[in-house]
Amino acid sequence: MRHGHENPEIGLYRYVVERSFDRCMWQIVERKAKFISQIMRGHLDVVVASLR
């Protein structure tokens, strides 16, 4: 639970305009997050195969 709040969860919203620099940056961050997640789970073979 967050300090000072009675609700255990919060909602996050991200608004990005299509064909914008923000969208491009979000896609880069998303790819990096997937890559890191696969490495942390030990599924590097999936990453290597998808990069070919």
N, CA, C and O atoms as CSV, one atom per row, in Angstrom:
chain,resi,resn,atom,element,x,y,z
A,1,MET,N,N,0.846,-1.180,0.000
A,1,MET,CA,C,0.000,0.000,0.000
A,1,MET,C,C,0.888,1.238,0.000
A,1,MET,O,O,1.905,1.296,0.692
A,2,ARG,N,N,0.485,2.209,-0.781
A,2,ARG,CA,C,1.258,3.443,-0.843
A,2,ARG,C,C,0.950,4.328,0.364
A,2,ARG,O,O,-0.184,4.363,0.841
A,3,HIS,N,N,1.938,5.025,0.844
A,3,HIS,CA,C,1.801,5.898,2.016
A,3,HIS,C,C,0.747,6.982,1.761
A,3,HIS,O,O,0.817,7.700,0.764
A,4,GLY,N,N,-0.211,7.090,2.654
A,4,GLY,CA,C,-1.214,8.138,2.571
A,4,GLY,C,C,-2.417,7.806,1.711
A,4,GLY,O,O,-3.344,8.611,1.617
A,5,HIS,N,N,-2.426,6.640,1.081
A,5,HIS,CA,C,-3.539,6.251,0.222
A,5,HIS,C,C,-4.204,4.996,0.774
A,5,HIS,O,O,-3.535,4.103,1.293
A,6,GLU,N,N,-5.511,4.940,0.657
A,6,GLU,CA,C,-6.240,3.787,1.160
A,6,GLU,C,C,-6.355,2.676,0.130
A,6,GLU,O,O,-6.602,1.526,0.494
A,7,ASN,N,N,-6.181,2.991,-1.148
A,7,ASN,CA,C,-6.283,1.985,-2.201
A,7,ASN,C,C,-4.934,1.312,-2.430
A,7,ASN,O,O,-3.917,1.999,-2.522
A,8,PRO,N,N,-4.903,-0.022,-2.524
A,8,PRO,CA,C,-3.625,-0.727,-2.698
A,8,PRO,C,C,-3.054,-0.605,-4.112
A,8,PRO,O,O,-1.876,-0.895,-4.323
A,9,GLU,N,N,-3.865,-0.182,-5.080
A,9,GLU,CA,C,-3.403,-0.088,-6.459
A,9,GLU,C,C,-3.744,1.275,-7.050
A,9,GLU,O,O,-4.668,1.952,-6.601
A,10,ILE,N,N,-2.985,1.657,-8.053
A,10,ILE,CA,C,-3.263,2.885,-8.787
A,10,ILE,C,C,-3.300,2.549,-10.281
A,10,ILE,O,O,-2.808,1.494,-10.683
A,11,GLY,N,N,-3.859,3.404,-11.086
A,11,GLY,CA,C,-3.885,3.214,-12.537
A,11,GLY,C,C,-2.931,4.195,-13.201
A,11,GLY,O,O,-2.868,5.365,-12.826
A,12,LEU,N,N,-2.200,3.713,-14.177
A,12,LEU,CA,C,-1.293,4.570,-14.935
A,12,LEU,C,C,-1.769,4.636,-16.381
A,12,LEU,O,O,-2.108,3.612,-16.973
A,13,TYR,N,N,-1.793,5.816,-16.939
A,13,TYR,CA,C,-2.196,6.003,-18.326
A,13,TYR,C,C,-1.091,6.736,-19.070
A,13,TYR,O,O,-0.491,7.682,-18.557
A,14,ARG,N,N,-0.840,6.283,-20.277
A,14,ARG,CA,C,0.170,6.934,-21.116
A,14,ARG,C,C,-0.492,7.302,-22.432
A,14,ARG,O,O,-1.078,6.451,-23.101
A,15,TYR,N,N,-0.398,8.549,-22.795
A,15,TYR,CA,C,-0.982,9.016,-24.044
A,15,TYR,C,C,0.152,9.392,-24.988
A,15,TYR,O,O,1.017,10.201,-24.652
A,16,VAL,N,N,0.133,8.792,-26.172
A,16,VAL,CA,C,1.176,9.050,-27.155
A,16,VAL,C,C,0.508,9.281,-28.505
A,16,VAL,O,O,-0.399,8.543,-28.890
A,17,VAL,N,N,0.954,10.295,-29.214
A,17,VAL,CA,C,0.404,10.626,-30.521
A,17,VAL,C,C,1.065,9.763,-31.587
A,17,VAL,O,O,2.284,9.592,-31.590
A,18,GLU,N,N,0.238,9.209,-32.512
A,18,GLU,CA,C,0.787,8.395,-33.592
A,18,GLU,C,C,1.726,9.235,-34.464
A,18,GLU,O,O,1.557,10.447,-34.603
A,19,ARG,N,N,2.707,8.566,-35.038
A,19,ARG,CA,C,3.708,9.188,-35.919
A,19,ARG,C,C,4.385,10.381,-35.254
A,19,ARG,O,O,4.561,11.429,-35.875
A,20,SER,N,N,4.760,10.219,-34.002
A,20,SER,CA,C,5.459,11.281,-33.274
A,20,SER,C,C,6.761,10.739,-32.705
A,20,SER,O,O,6.985,9.529,-32.661
A,21,PHE,N,N,7.603,11.646,-32.276
A,21,PHE,CA,C,8.863,11.251,-31.645
A,21,PHE,C,C,8.583,10.477,-30.362
A,21,PHE,O,O,9.297,9.525,-30.046
A,22,ASP,N,N,7.546,10.877,-29.618
A,22,ASP,CA,C,7.188,10.175,-28.381
A,22,ASP,C,C,6.863,8.710,-28.661
A,22,ASP,O,O,7.299,7.825,-27.924
A,23,ARG,N,N,6.105,8.452,-29.717
A,23,ARG,CA,C,5.757,7.077,-30.060
A,23,ARG,C,C,7.014,6.276,-30.383
A,23,ARG,O,O,7.158,5.134,-29.948
A,24,CYS,N,N,7.907,6.870,-31.136
A,24,CYS,CA,C,9.166,6.206,-31.475
A,24,CYS,C,C,9.947,5.856,-30.210
A,24,CYS,O,O,10.465,4.747,-30.085
A,25,MET,N,N,10.031,6.791,-29.284
A,25,MET,CA,C,10.771,6.552,-28.045
A,25,MET,C,C,10.094,5.472,-27.201
A,25,MET,O,O,10.789,4.654,-26.598
A,26,TRP,N,N,8.761,5.444,-27.138
A,26,TRP,CA,C,8.054,4.414,-26.377
A,26,TRP,C,C,8.304,3.039,-26.968
A,26,TRP,O,O,8.437,2.061,-26.232
A,27,GLN,N,N,8.371,2.953,-28.306
A,27,GLN,CA,C,8.639,1.666,-28.949
A,27,GLN,C,C,10.043,1.176,-28.607
A,27,GLN,O,O,10.243,-0.018,-28.385
A,28,ILE,N,N,11.003,2.073,-28.561
A,28,ILE,CA,C,12.374,1.703,-28.194
A,28,ILE,C,C,12.417,1.201,-26.752
A,28,ILE,O,O,13.038,0.178,-26.464
A,29,VAL,N,N,11.762,1.915,-25.860
A,29,VAL,CA,C,11.731,1.519,-24.448
A,29,VAL,C,C,11.030,0.166,-24.301
A,29,VAL,O,O,11.469,-0.677,-23.518
A,30,GLU,N,N,9.944,-0.044,-25.049
A,30,GLU,CA,C,9.214,-1.308,-24.983
A,30,GLU,C,C,10.093,-2.471,-25.451
A,30,GLU,O,O,10.101,-3.531,-24.825
A,31,ARG,N,N,10.831,-2.280,-26.546
A,31,ARG,CA,C,11.732,-3.333,-27.038
A,31,ARG,C,C,12.818,-3.653,-26.026
A,31,ARG,O,O,13.135,-4.820,-25.798
A,32,LYS,N,N,13.386,-2.626,-25.421
A,32,LYS,CA,C,14.423,-2.841,-24.408
A,32,LYS,C,C,13.861,-3.592,-23.206
A,32,LYS,O,O,14.520,-4.484,-22.671
A,33,ALA,N,N,12.648,-3.240,-22.776
A,33,ALA,CA,C,12.032,-3.903,-21.632
A,33,ALA,C,C,11.781,-5.379,-21.925
A,33,ALA,O,O,12.011,-6.228,-21.064
A,34,LYS,N,N,11.309,-5.693,-23.135
A,34,LYS,CA,C,11.088,-7.089,-23.506
A,34,LYS,C,C,12.401,-7.857,-23.530
A,34,LYS,O,O,12.471,-8.991,-23.058
A,35,PHE,N,N,13.433,-7.244,-24.075
A,35,PHE,CA,C,14.758,-7.869,-24.146
A,35,PHE,C,C,15.279,-8.180,-22.743
A,35,PHE,O,O,15.739,-9.291,-22.479
A,36,ILE,N,N,15.207,-7.202,-21.851
A,36,ILE,CA,C,15.684,-7.380,-20.478
A,36,ILE,C,C,14.866,-8.457,-19.767
A,36,ILE,O,O,15.421,-9.280,-19.039
A,37,SER,N,N,13.560,-8.453,-19.974
A,37,SER,CA,C,12.687,-9.451,-19.356
A,37,SER,C,C,13.053,-10.861,-19.810
A,37,SER,O,O,13.084,-11.789,-19.001
A,38,GLN,N,N,13.330,-11.021,-21.103
A,38,GLN,CA,C,13.698,-12.331,-21.622
A,38,GLN,C,C,15.037,-12.792,-21.058
A,38,GLN,O,O,15.211,-13.971,-20.752
A,39,ILE,N,N,15.964,-11.883,-20.923
A,39,ILE,CA,C,17.269,-12.229,-20.340
A,39,ILE,C,C,17.102,-12.654,-18.881
A,39,ILE,O,O,17.682,-13.650,-18.446
A,40,MET,N,N,16.308,-11.893,-18.132
A,40,MET,CA,C,16.114,-12.192,-16.719
A,40,MET,C,C,15.434,-13.544,-16.510
A,40,MET,O,O,15.685,-14.211,-15.506
A,41,ARG,N,N,14.577,-13.955,-17.447
A,41,ARG,CA,C,13.900,-15.250,-17.343
A,41,ARG,C,C,14.726,-16.381,-17.933
A,41,ARG,O,O,14.368,-17.551,-17.793
A,42,GLY,N,N,15.837,-16.041,-18.598
A,42,GLY,CA,C,16.686,-17.062,-19.186
A,42,GLY,C,C,16.226,-17.523,-20.554
A,42,GLY,O,O,16.555,-18.633,-20.973
A,43,HIS,N,N,15.467,-16.691,-21.262
A,43,HIS,CA,C,14.968,-17.036,-22.590
A,43,HIS,C,C,15.725,-16.262,-23.668
A,43,HIS,O,O,15.116,-15.726,-24.594
A,44,LEU,N,N,17.026,-16.203,-23.551
A,44,LEU,CA,C,17.832,-15.432,-24.484
A,44,LEU,C,C,17.755,-15.991,-25.897
A,44,LEU,O,O,17.879,-15.230,-26.857
A,45,ASP,N,N,17.554,-17.304,-26.059
A,45,ASP,CA,C,17.473,-17.901,-27.387
A,45,ASP,C,C,16.338,-17.295,-28.207
A,45,ASP,O,O,16.457,-17.181,-29.427
A,46,VAL,N,N,15.243,-16.907,-27.561
A,46,VAL,CA,C,14.122,-16.281,-28.261
A,46,VAL,C,C,14.537,-14.913,-28.769
A,46,VAL,O,O,14.175,-14.526,-29.880
A,47,VAL,N,N,15.293,-14.180,-27.967
A,47,VAL,CA,C,15.759,-12.849,-28.349
A,47,VAL,C,C,16.704,-12.956,-29.527
A,47,VAL,O,O,16.560,-12.219,-30.502
A,48,VAL,N,N,17.662,-13.853,-29.455
A,48,VAL,CA,C,18.651,-14.012,-30.516
A,48,VAL,C,C,17.968,-14.403,-31.823
A,48,VAL,O,O,18.333,-13.893,-32.882
A,49,ALA,N,N,16.997,-15.288,-31.767
A,49,ALA,CA,C,16.283,-15.715,-32.962
A,49,ALA,C,C,15.484,-14.569,-33.559
A,49,ALA,O,O,15.385,-14.460,-34.782
A,50,SER,N,N,14.910,-13.710,-32.718
A,50,SER,CA,C,14.096,-12.607,-33.232
A,50,SER,C,C,14.955,-11.487,-33.816
A,50,SER,O,O,14.445,-10.676,-34.588
A,51,LEU,N,N,16.224,-11.417,-33.477
A,51,LEU,CA,C,17.104,-10.381,-34.004
A,51,LEU,C,C,17.646,-10.720,-35.390
A,51,LEU,O,O,18.181,-9.854,-36.083
A,52,ARG,N,N,17.508,-11.973,-35.786
A,52,ARG,CA,C,18.031,-12.378,-37.095
A,52,ARG,C,C,17.144,-11.959,-38.215
A,52,ARG,O,O,17.449,-12.227,-39.377
